[in-house]
């Protein structure tokens, strides 16, 4: 890796908080990246505040899925996810087909919806780090 730390952006799903990425942020920083895990616009700074004001979490966001100048995007899903069906994640991937930027989807067949925060998160993160290396980062 060159002297510039490559930024990596972690975006949490609905009903999680930006702080859910803290173990990932630490791991990616140790690996030489410059990880960022911002909250959604308008979402409170802490889990406690978010629980006290849950309506602040469900604000819609607009994303330019056709942006070819963005960095690579990796979507991940659990094959045993009973919260977000496979079709939804694959439809999200399909929304990005108008962009020339790298967009990939990894399915972890033996994992459920909480694959980024459950006890096996480090194995999932390891696969993501490998993907980053394959992209030249």
N, C-alpha and C positions, 0 to 999 in steps of 0.2 A: 504494500500500500504506500502511496506517495505521502508527502508531508501534510497534505490537506485531509482532514477527516471527512469522510463521505457522510452526508446527512441521511438518516433513515427516519421516516415518519410513521408512527404507529397511530392508527385511528381505531378507537374503541367502538363497539356496537351499542345499540340502545340498551339501557338498564345497567350498563357498566360505567365506570368512572375512569377518567384519564389515569388515575393512580393505579388502576389494575395492571398497567404496563410497567410498573416500577422494576420488577425483576428482569424484564426484557431490556429496559433502558440500561440497567446496570451491566447486563451481559454484553450487549452490543457496544457499550462504551469500553468495556474491558477488551473487546475484540478490535478496537480502534475506530469505531464509527462515532458519529455525532448524533445520537438518537434524540428524537423529539416525540413527545406524547401529549399534545395539547388537548384540552377539553373542547367540546362543541361550543359554538358561540352561545352565550347566555346561560350555560350550565354552571352551577355553583362550583366554587373552588374545592370543597371537601365533600366526601360521601355523606357526612352528617347533614350538611346544608342541602344537598340534593334530595335526601330522604324527606327533609322537612318541606321541600318545595318541588315535588315530583313533576308538576306540569311544566317546569322549565326544561326538562330533559327531552320532551317530544317535539322540539322545533324542527321543521323540515330544513334541509340544506340543499343547495343547488350545486351540482358538480358538472364541469365541462368534460364529459366523457370522450369527446373527440379531440382533445388537446394532444397533439403529437409532440409537443415540446416538453412535456412532463417527464419525470423520471420513470423508471420501471415500476410496475405495480404487480404485487403478488397477493392474490386472494387465497385464503385458506379456509378449508371446511372440514368438518368431521363427518365421516361416513355413517355414524350412529347419532347424528344430530336430529333430535325430535322437536327442536324449537324453530330452526330455520331450515325448511326443506331444501334438498339438493337443487331442486328446480330454481329456487330463488337465487342461490349463489351462482349457478350457471347462467341465469338470466342477467345477473350483474356483470359477469364476464362478457356476455354477448353485447351489453351496452357499450363496452369499450372497443368494439371491433372497428369503429370509425377512426381510431387513433393508430398511428404508425409506431407509437411507443410500445416497448415490451410490456405485455400483460399476460400473466400466467395464473393458473389455478392449481393449487396442491390440495389433494384430498387425502386426509388421514383416515383410512377406512375403519380403524378400530377405535376412533375417538368420537366423543360426543360434542355437544355445543360449547362446553367450557374448555376446549382444548388449549386455549392460551393461558388459562389460570389454574387448571387442575394440577394434580401431582406430576403429570407427565409433560408439563409445559416446556421443560428444557429440551426434550427430544424434538418437539415441534420447532422450537427456536433454532436448534441445531440444523434442521433441514432448511430453515429460512436463511441461516448464515451460509450454508452450502450454496443455496440459490444465488445469494448476493455475490459470492466468489465466482460462480459461473458467469455472472453478468459483468465481471471485471471490476467489482468493487471490493 
